[in-house]
Amino acid sequence: MSLPVRVKIKCPGCGEWFETGYWASINLMVEPLSEEDVEERITHQCPHCGKKIVLTPDLLVTSEEWLIFEADREQEKIEIEFLD
């Protein structure tokens, strides 16, 4: 089972920083999750303004094939700092 790492995100909505957990990888073969559970892990809400921010994992294993995502954080200008 993968675990989240602690990160700080600068909200593209209000510019405030907040801490959250980032799932860099999700392996559905080891830990079967519903689509809603995956959505919950990758969606973060700014505690200051309520904006929802999606941080897609770099690696999502759904079966014997691996899907590697290129995180498009430039699209929303999301700044992220790893704390762990």
Residue frames relative to the residue before (quaternion, step in Angstrom):
aa qw qx qy qz dx dy dz
M 1.0000 0.0000 0.0000 0.0000 0.00 0.00 0.00
S 0.3461 -0.7269 0.5530 0.2147 3.56 -0.88 0.92
L 0.2508 -0.7561 0.5888 0.1367 3.53 -1.23 0.51
P 0.5058 -0.6450 0.4634 0.3367 3.58 -1.09 0.57
V 0.3056 -0.6962 0.6089 0.2264 3.53 -1.29 0.42
R 0.4955 -0.6529 0.4822 0.3095 3.55 -1.12 0.65
V 0.0145 0.7873 -0.6144 0.0500 3.54 -0.95 0.98
K 0.2857 -0.6792 0.6332 0.2371 3.51 -1.38 0.24
I 0.1365 -0.7817 0.6068 0.0459 3.55 -0.92 0.97
K 0.2749 -0.7100 0.6191 0.1925 3.54 -1.08 0.78
C 0.4002 -0.7426 0.4884 0.2231 3.55 -0.53 1.19
P 0.3826 -0.7293 0.5165 0.2345 3.60 -0.78 0.98
G 0.6027 0.5756 -0.3532 0.4251 3.58 1.26 -0.25
C 0.8403 0.1398 -0.0302 0.5229 3.56 0.71 -1.12
G 0.4919 -0.6942 0.4096 0.3292 3.60 1.25 -0.23
E 0.5266 0.6241 -0.4138 0.4024 3.59 1.28 0.04
W 0.3916 -0.6992 0.5490 0.2375 3.58 -1.19 0.64
F 0.0675 0.7763 -0.6265 0.0149 3.57 -1.16 0.61
E 0.4426 -0.6906 0.5135 0.2521 3.55 -1.23 0.58
T 0.0886 0.7726 -0.6244 0.0733 3.54 -1.16 0.71
G 0.5002 -0.6212 0.4978 0.3407 3.56 -1.30 -0.01
Y 0.1657 -0.7870 0.5901 0.0706 3.58 -0.93 0.95
W 0.2493 -0.7564 0.5921 0.1230 3.55 -0.81 1.08
A 0.2308 -0.8031 0.5375 0.1132 3.59 -0.22 1.29
S 0.7919 0.0502 -0.0389 0.6073 3.57 1.17 -0.53
I 0.0948 -0.7539 0.6486 0.0450 3.52 -1.22 0.66
N 0.1002 -0.8001 0.5911 0.0198 3.57 -0.71 1.11
L 0.2255 -0.8199 0.5166 0.0997 3.57 -0.21 1.30
M 0.5637 0.5725 -0.4001 0.4409 3.60 1.24 -0.15
V 0.7000 0.4336 -0.2528 0.5080 3.57 1.08 -0.72
E 0.7940 0.1133 -0.0183 0.5970 3.54 0.98 -0.90
P 0.2034 -0.8058 0.5433 0.1193 3.60 0.02 1.25
L 0.0081 -0.7941 0.6061 -0.0457 3.55 -0.66 1.16
S 0.4773 -0.6307 0.5179 0.3260 3.53 -1.18 0.55
E 0.6729 -0.4718 0.3729 0.4308 3.54 -1.29 0.26
E 0.6400 0.5296 -0.3195 0.4559 3.58 1.05 -0.77
D 0.6426 0.5198 -0.3243 0.4601 3.60 1.03 -0.78
V 0.6384 0.5056 -0.3255 0.4805 3.58 1.00 -0.80
E 0.6359 0.5332 -0.3187 0.4580 3.58 0.95 -0.89
E 0.6504 0.5214 -0.3106 0.4567 3.58 0.99 -0.85
R 0.6734 0.5074 -0.2966 0.4485 3.59 1.00 -0.79
I 0.7638 0.3882 -0.2101 0.4709 3.59 0.99 -0.72
T 0.6624 0.4748 -0.3054 0.4924 3.61 1.25 -0.20
H 0.0673 -0.7938 0.6041 -0.0197 3.55 -0.82 1.08
Q 0.2170 -0.7845 0.5694 0.1150 3.56 -1.01 0.79
C 0.4563 -0.6792 0.5071 0.2705 3.54 -0.87 1.00
P 0.3769 -0.7451 0.5008 0.2280 3.61 -0.74 0.99
H 0.6371 0.5488 -0.3208 0.4359 3.58 1.26 -0.31
C 0.8326 0.1359 -0.0449 0.5350 3.60 0.86 -0.94
G 0.5150 -0.6809 0.3962 0.3379 3.60 1.26 -0.17
K 0.4219 0.7075 -0.4762 0.3078 3.62 1.24 0.00
K 0.3267 -0.7275 0.5720 0.1919 3.54 -1.04 0.86
I 0.1037 -0.7894 0.6050 -0.0058 3.54 -0.90 1.07
V 0.1973 -0.7784 0.5875 0.1003 3.57 -0.85 0.98
L 0.0675 -0.7608 0.6453 0.0135 3.54 -0.83 1.10
T 0.2226 -0.8009 0.5433 0.1173 3.57 -0.18 1.26
P 0.5078 -0.6364 0.4723 0.3377 3.58 -1.06 0.66
D 0.5416 -0.6032 0.4723 0.3461 3.56 -1.23 0.48
L 0.7951 0.1257 -0.0444 0.5917 3.59 1.14 -0.65
L 0.0004 -0.7677 0.6403 -0.0260 3.56 -0.90 0.99
V 0.1331 -0.7828 0.6058 0.0509 3.57 -0.59 1.18
T 0.0998 -0.8262 0.5541 0.0224 3.58 -0.55 1.17
S 0.7707 -0.0095 0.0193 0.6368 3.58 1.20 -0.51
E 0.7726 -0.2689 0.2102 0.5353 3.57 -0.94 -0.73
E 0.6375 0.4699 -0.3233 0.5180 3.56 1.30 -0.17
W 0.2947 -0.7397 0.5784 0.1774 3.53 -1.08 0.73
L 0.1975 -0.7468 0.6223 0.1266 3.52 -1.08 0.76
I 0.1244 -0.7958 0.5906 0.0503 3.56 -0.64 1.09
F 0.2161 -0.7932 0.5621 0.0905 3.54 -0.73 1.11
E 0.2744 -0.6851 0.6429 0.2051 3.51 -1.15 0.69
A 0.3209 -0.7693 0.5199 0.1867 3.55 -0.36 1.21
D 0.2066 -0.7918 0.5684 0.0849 3.56 -0.65 1.15
R 0.0466 0.8376 -0.5395 0.0721 3.56 0.53 1.20
E 0.5455 0.6085 -0.3997 0.4153 3.58 1.24 -0.29
Q 0.5604 0.6303 -0.3903 0.3693 3.58 1.08 -0.67
E 0.7832 0.2463 -0.1334 0.5552 3.59 0.94 -0.87
K 0.4076 -0.7226 0.4610 0.3151 3.58 1.31 0.05
I 0.2341 0.7857 -0.5302 0.2161 3.56 0.89 0.98
E 0.1797 -0.7566 0.6216 0.0942 3.54 -0.78 1.06
I 0.0273 -0.8060 0.5902 -0.0351 3.55 -0.91 0.96
E 0.1020 -0.7682 0.6308 0.0394 3.56 -1.05 0.88
F 0.3235 -0.7407 0.5562 0.1934 3.57 -0.84 0.98
L 0.2594 -0.7928 0.5394 0.1148 3.57 -0.85 1.01
D 0.6928 0.4546 -0.2708 0.4899 3.60 1.16 -0.55
